[in-house]
Amino acid sequence: MSHEMIAILMFSGMMLMLMTGQRVFGAIGFVGAVAALALWGAGGVEVPFSAMMKLMTWYPLLTLPMFIFMGYVLSESRIADDLYRMFHVWMGPVRGGLAIGTIGLMVLISAMNGLSVAGMAIGATIALPELLRRGYDKIMVTGVVQAGSSLGILVPPSVVLVLYAMIARQPVGQLWLAGMIPGLMMATLFIVYIYIRCRVQPHLGPVLPVAERDVSLPEKLRLLRAGLLPLVIFAVMMVPFVRGWTSLVESSAVGAIAALLAAVLKRRMTRAVFETSVRNTLGITCMFMWIILAALGFGAIFDGLGAVGAIEGLFTETLDLNPWWILILMQLSFIVMGTFLDDTAMLVIVAPLYVPLVGAMGFDLIWYGVLYTITTQIAYMTPPFGYNLFLMRAMAPPEIGLRDIYRSILPFVGVMLLALTLVMVFPQIALWLPDLVYGR
């Protein structure tokens, strides 16, 4: 049997196992282990051992528990509640103002956590009930929460971009800066869409009653200070890193300590909050490490069989495709895989295949990291099996059904496709800031 056929069988077997509902690391690791033993016999046990040693020597991996802990501390200590109250008061007089404020809340949550799941949980438990209680259209606001939560994997400090940086061997700082303007641009496009739609259809987002927004100026300023706290933590963490004063790992530790101190100073760091934050951090970090470990072993065998060269030859020689068509096909494959995989699984499975090909075609790998992340966001929310759709179904109130969730996301997916197109056509949207700061 040819190496190309073995590679196809490995990939097909892995996809089949994933579609049966097996855990991602189990499916990837099992197929990799069986292939290694079949190809090299007892010597195949060296593959997972080598992958484990490689994982243990990835110093930047220490940033993952730090960023995740920072996000959970700020979430569990109810600092997000203060943020929503701030947007509630300041944006109440505008039609659709609370929905616009929810997007602002999600941007700040993204800057605190770096994971879309945290934004979804906070949006579904804090923002969604308030929006429904004030007469907002349930379909529109369900889409608002899902779209806003997707910003968590693009706005720094994105955990997904850290993983991409390790796999693609690209600087994390440049990737974070590259994701910042596209992330804020996408949030702005969401806000513009909400504002225009609520102006055209006022019943979708009514103005907050005068009694609820009649708040004194000192109280408004106090709430504004609460909203600035995540930005202060973000600045304390990012500025030393961008200026070169601290390493990535040191900056992540600074962010975690700053979040912990903020919760302590606000007298919200209880034993329960600390224990929940540590448990969730440990669980998610272990999940990431198992997936990466399995993917490294799988990728070593897959690459050793010449799969990367075979795929490159298929696209560039057999099919004779233009590099831009190859890039578009790659993005479409992410959307298809997003129907049954999360962003981390897609990254560790496909990036070892796609990243060398993207580099060989002459595209910027920093720019491609942003394209991958935006496409993953779209895949998360694409019916019928988008990851975020079922996550929202699990968290939404009973009056919001799966059909409502599907309908809610369609206009926001259109906005995200517009953002993806803009970044593809104008790469400097992503590359201008890292070029400016790092002088690339």
C-alpha positions in Angstrom: 0.0 0.0 0.0 1.4 3.4 -0.9 2.2 6.1 1.7 -0.5 8.4 0.2 -3.2 5.7 0.6 -2.1 5.1 4.2 -2.3 8.9 4.9 -5.8 9.0 3.4 -6.9 6.0 5.5 -5.6 7.7 8.6 -7.4 10.9 8.0 -10.6 9.2 7.0 -10.5 7.0 10.1 -9.9 9.9 12.4 -12.8 11.8 10.8 -15.1 8.8 11.1 -14.3 8.4 14.8 -14.8 12.1 15.5 -18.3 11.9 13.8 -19.2 9.1 16.2 -18.9 11.5 19.1 -15.6 10.2 20.5 -13.4 12.7 22.5 -11.1 14.6 20.2 -7.9 13.6 21.8 -9.0 9.9 22.0 -9.9 9.8 18.3 -6.7 11.5 17.1 -4.5 9.6 19.5 -6.0 6.2 18.8 -5.7 6.5 15.0 -2.1 7.7 15.4 -1.2 4.9 17.7 -2.7 2.2 15.5 -0.9 3.6 12.4 2.4 3.8 14.3 2.2 0.2 15.5 1.1 -1.0 12.0 4.0 0.8 10.3 6.9 0.3 12.7 5.8 -2.4 15.2 7.1 -2.0 18.7 9.2 1.0 17.6 6.0 2.9 17.1 5.7 3.5 20.8 8.5 6.1 20.4 6.1 8.4 18.5 3.8 9.4 21.5 6.8 9.5 23.8 8.6 11.9 21.5 5.4 14.0 21.2 5.1 14.1 25.0 8.7 15.3 25.4 8.1 18.0 22.7 5.0 19.2 24.5 6.8 19.4 27.8 9.5 21.6 26.4 7.1 24.1 24.8 7.7 26.9 27.2 5.0 29.2 25.8 2.4 26.5 26.7 2.6 27.9 30.3 0.6 30.9 29.1 -2.5 28.8 28.6 -3.4 28.2 32.3 -2.5 31.8 33.1 -4.9 33.3 30.6 -7.6 30.8 31.4 -7.2 31.5 35.1 -7.4 35.3 34.5 -10.6 35.0 32.6 -12.3 32.7 35.2 -11.3 34.9 38.1 -12.8 38.0 36.5 -15.9 36.0 35.5 -16.5 34.2 38.7 -15.9 37.3 40.8 -18.9 39.0 38.9 -16.8 41.8 37.5 -18.7 41.0 34.3 -21.9 42.0 36.1 -20.4 45.5 36.6 -19.5 45.8 33.0 -23.1 45.0 31.9 -24.5 47.5 34.3 -22.2 50.1 32.8 -23.4 49.4 29.3 -27.0 49.2 30.6 -26.9 52.8 31.9 -24.8 54.4 29.2 -26.4 52.8 26.2 -30.0 52.7 27.4 -31.2 55.8 25.6 -30.2 54.4 22.1 -32.6 52.1 20.1 -31.0 48.7 20.4 -28.6 50.2 22.9 -28.5 47.2 25.3 -27.8 44.9 22.3 -25.0 47.2 21.2 -23.8 47.3 24.9 -23.7 43.5 24.8 -21.3 43.5 21.9 -19.1 46.0 23.9 -19.4 43.6 26.9 -18.2 40.7 24.8 -15.2 42.6 23.5 -14.1 43.3 27.1 -14.8 39.7 28.1 -12.6 38.6 25.2 -9.8 40.9 26.4 -10.1 39.2 29.8 -10.4 35.6 28.8 -9.4 34.7 25.2 -12.0 31.9 24.9 -15.3 32.1 23.2 -17.0 29.7 25.7 -16.6 32.2 28.5 -18.2 35.0 26.5 -21.1 32.7 25.6 -21.6 31.7 29.2 -21.6 35.3 30.4 -23.8 36.6 27.5 -26.4 33.8 27.9 -26.6 34.1 31.7 -26.3 37.9 32.2 -27.2 39.7 29.0 -29.8 37.5 27.4 -32.3 37.4 30.2 -32.1 41.2 30.7 -32.6 41.8 27.0 -35.6 39.5 26.8 -37.2 41.1 29.9 -37.0 44.5 28.3 -38.8 43.5 25.2 -36.0 42.9 22.8 -36.7 40.5 19.9 -35.6 37.1 21.0 -34.2 36.1 17.6 -32.1 39.2 17.2 -30.6 39.1 20.7 -29.8 35.4 20.5 -27.7 36.2 17.4 -26.1 39.1 19.3 -24.9 36.9 22.1 -23.5 34.2 19.7 -21.8 36.7 17.4 -20.3 38.6 20.3 -19.0 35.5 22.0 -17.1 34.5 18.9 -14.8 37.5 19.3 -13.0 35.7 22.2 -10.8 33.7 19.8 -9.7 36.8 17.8 -9.3 39.7 20.3 -6.1 39.5 22.3 -5.1 37.6 24.4 -6.6 34.9 22.2 -5.7 31.4 23.4 -6.3 30.0 19.9 -3.7 32.4 18.4 -1.2 31.2 21.1 -1.7 27.6 19.9 -1.5 28.7 16.2 1.8 30.5 17.0 3.3 27.3 18.5 2.2 25.1 15.6 3.1 27.6 12.9 6.3 28.8 14.7 5.2 32.5 14.5 5.6 35.2 17.2 2.6 35.4 19.5 2.9 39.1 20.0 2.6 39.8 16.2 -0.4 37.5 16.0 -2.2 39.2 18.8 -1.6 42.6 17.3 -2.7 41.2 13.9 -6.0 40.0 15.4 -6.8 43.3 17.2 -7.9 45.5 14.4 -9.9 42.8 12.6 -11.6 41.9 15.9 -12.5 45.5 16.6 -13.6 45.9 13.0 -15.9 42.9 13.3 -17.4 44.2 16.5 -18.0 47.6 14.9 -19.7 45.9 11.9 -22.0 44.0 14.4 -22.8 47.3 16.1 -23.6 49.1 12.8 -25.9 46.2 11.8 -27.7 46.3 15.1 -28.1 50.1 15.1 -29.4 50.2 11.5 -31.8 47.3 12.0 -33.2 48.8 15.2 -33.7 52.1 13.5 -35.6 50.5 10.6 -37.5 48.1 13.0 -37.8 50.0 16.3 -39.8 47.2 18.0 -36.7 44.9 17.9 -34.7 47.0 20.3 -36.8 49.5 22.4 -35.3 52.4 24.3 -34.8 51.8 28.0 -37.5 53.4 30.1 -36.6 56.8 31.6 -36.9 55.5 35.2 -34.2 52.9 34.6 -31.7 55.2 32.9 -32.3 58.2 35.1 -29.0 57.7 37.0 -26.9 60.4 38.6 -23.6 61.5 36.9 -21.5 60.3 39.9 -23.1 56.9 39.6 -22.5 56.8 35.8 -18.8 57.7 36.4 -18.5 55.0 39.0 -19.9 52.4 36.6 -17.5 53.7 33.9 -14.6 53.0 36.2 -15.8 49.5 36.7 -15.9 49.1 32.9 -12.3 50.3 32.6 -10.9 47.7 35.0 -10.5 45.0 32.4 -8.8 47.5 30.1 -6.4 48.4 32.9 -5.6 44.7 33.4 -5.2 44.2 29.7 -2.8 47.2 29.5 -0.8 46.0 32.5 -0.3 42.7 30.8 0.2 43.7 27.2 2.2 46.9 27.3 5.3 45.4 28.9 5.1 42.5 26.5 4.8 44.7 23.4 7.6 47.0 24.7 9.9 43.9 25.2 10.1 44.3 29.0 8.6 40.9 29.7 8.3 37.6 27.9 5.0 36.1 26.8 4.9 33.8 29.8 5.8 36.6 32.2 3.1 38.8 30.8 0.5 36.0 31.2 1.5 35.7 34.8 1.2 39.4 35.3 -2.3 39.3 33.8 -3.3 36.4 36.1 -1.9 38.2 39.2 -3.6 41.5 38.2 -7.0 39.8 37.9 -6.5 38.1 41.2 -5.6 41.4 42.9 -8.6 43.1 41.3 -11.0 40.5 42.7 -9.3 40.7 46.2 -9.5 44.5 46.2 -13.2 44.4 45.3 -13.6 41.9 48.1 -15.0 39.3 45.8 -12.3 36.7 46.1 -14.0 34.0 48.2 -13.0 30.5 48.7 -15.7 29.3 46.3 -14.6 31.7 43.6 -11.0 30.7 43.9 -11.8 27.0 43.9 -14.1 27.2 40.9 -11.5 29.2 39.0 -8.7 26.8 39.7 -10.8 23.7 38.9 -12.1 25.1 35.6 -8.5 26.3 34.7 -7.1 22.8 35.4 -9.9 21.1 33.4 -9.6 23.2 30.3 -5.7 23.3 30.4 -5.6 19.5 30.6 -8.1 19.2 27.7 -5.8 21.4 25.6 -2.7 19.5 26.5 -4.3 16.1 25.7 -5.5 17.3 22.3 -2.1 18.8 21.5 -0.3 15.7 22.6 -2.5 13.4 20.5 -2.2 15.8 17.5 1.6 16.0 17.7 1.9 12.2 17.5 -0.7 12.0 14.7 1.0 14.8 12.8 4.5 13.2 13.1 3.2 10.0 11.4 1.1 11.9 8.9 3.9 14.2 7.9 6.4 11.3 7.8 4.2 9.5 5.2 4.6 12.6 2.9 1.0 13.8 3.3 2.0 17.4 3.2 3.9 17.0 0.0 1.0 14.9 -1.5 -1.5 17.6 -0.7 0.7 20.3 -2.1 1.2 18.3 -5.3 -2.5 17.7 -5.6 -3.4 21.4 -5.4 -0.5 22.9 -7.3 0.4 20.2 -9.9 -2.5 17.8 -10.4 -5.3 20.3 -10.2 -3.1 23.3 -11.2 -5.0 25.7 -9.0 -4.3 29.4 -8.5 -2.9 30.1 -5.0 -6.0 32.2 -4.1 -8.3 29.3 -5.1 -6.3 27.0 -2.9 -6.6 29.5 0.0 -10.4 29.7 -0.5 -10.7 25.9 -0.6 -8.7 25.8 2.7 -11.2 28.2 4.3 -14.2 26.2 3.1 -12.7 23.1 4.6 -12.5 24.8 8.0 -16.2 25.7 7.7 -17.1 22.1 6.9 -15.0 20.7 9.8 -16.4 23.3 12.1 -19.7 21.5 12.0 -18.3 18.7 14.3 -15.0 20.0 15.6 -14.0 22.9 17.9 -11.3 25.4 17.0 -8.5 23.7 18.8 -9.1 20.3 17.2 -9.3 21.9 13.7 -6.1 23.8 14.3 -4.0 20.8 15.5 -5.3 18.5 12.8 -5.1 20.8 9.8 -2.5 23.4 10.6 0.5 21.1 10.2 -0.8 20.4 6.6 -1.9 23.8 5.6 0.7 26.1 7.2 3.7 24.8 5.1 1.5 25.0 1.9 0.5 28.6 2.7 4.1 29.5 3.3 5.2 27.8 0.0 2.6 29.8 -1.9 4.1 33.1 -0.6 1.3 34.2 1.8 2.1 35.8 5.1 1.6 33.3 8.0 0.7 36.0 10.4 -2.1 37.1 8.1 -3.2 33.5 7.5 -3.5 33.0 11.3 -6.1 35.8 11.4 -7.9 34.3 8.4 -8.0 30.9 10.1 -9.4 32.4 13.3 -12.2 34.4 11.5 -13.2 31.3 9.4 -13.3 29.3 12.6 -15.7 31.9 14.1 -17.9 31.5 11.1 -17.8 27.7 11.2 -18.8 27.8 14.9 -22.1 29.5 13.9 -22.9 27.8 10.6 -26.0 25.6 10.6 -26.8 22.8 11.0 -24.1 21.6 13.4 -22.1 24.7 14.4 -20.4 24.3 17.8 -21.8 27.6 19.2 -25.4 26.8 18.1 -25.6 23.8 20.4 -23.8 25.6 23.2 -26.4 28.4 23.0 -29.2 25.8 23.0 -27.8 24.4 26.3 -27.6 27.8 27.9 -30.6 29.7 26.5 -34.0 30.1 28.3 -36.7 27.5 27.4 -38.6 30.0 25.2 -35.7 30.1 22.7 -35.7 27.0 20.5 -33.2 25.5 18.1 -35.1 27.0 15.2 -34.8 30.5 16.7 -31.1 30.0 17.2 -30.6 29.0 13.6 -32.6 32.0 12.3 -30.8 34.4 14.7 -27.3 33.8 13.4 -27.8 34.1 9.6 -27.4 37.9 9.4 -24.4 37.8 11.7 -22.7 35.1 9.6 -23.2 37.5 6.6 -21.4 40.2 8.5 -18.6 37.9 9.4 -18.2 36.8 5.8 -17.9 40.5 4.9 -15.2 40.9 7.5 -13.3 37.8 6.2 -13.5 39.1 2.7 -12.2 42.5 3.7 -9.2 41.0 5.5 -8.4 38.7 2.5 -8.6 41.6 0.0 -6.8 44.1 2.2 -4.2 42.2 4.2 -2.9 45.4 5.8 -6.0 45.4 8.0 -4.3 42.6 9.9 -0.7 43.4 9.2 -0.5 47.2 9.7 -0.4 47.1 13.5 2.3 44.3 13.8 4.3 46.1 11.1 4.1 49.4 13.0 5.1 48.0 16.4 7.6 45.4 15.3 8.9 47.1 12.1 8.5 43.9 10.1 
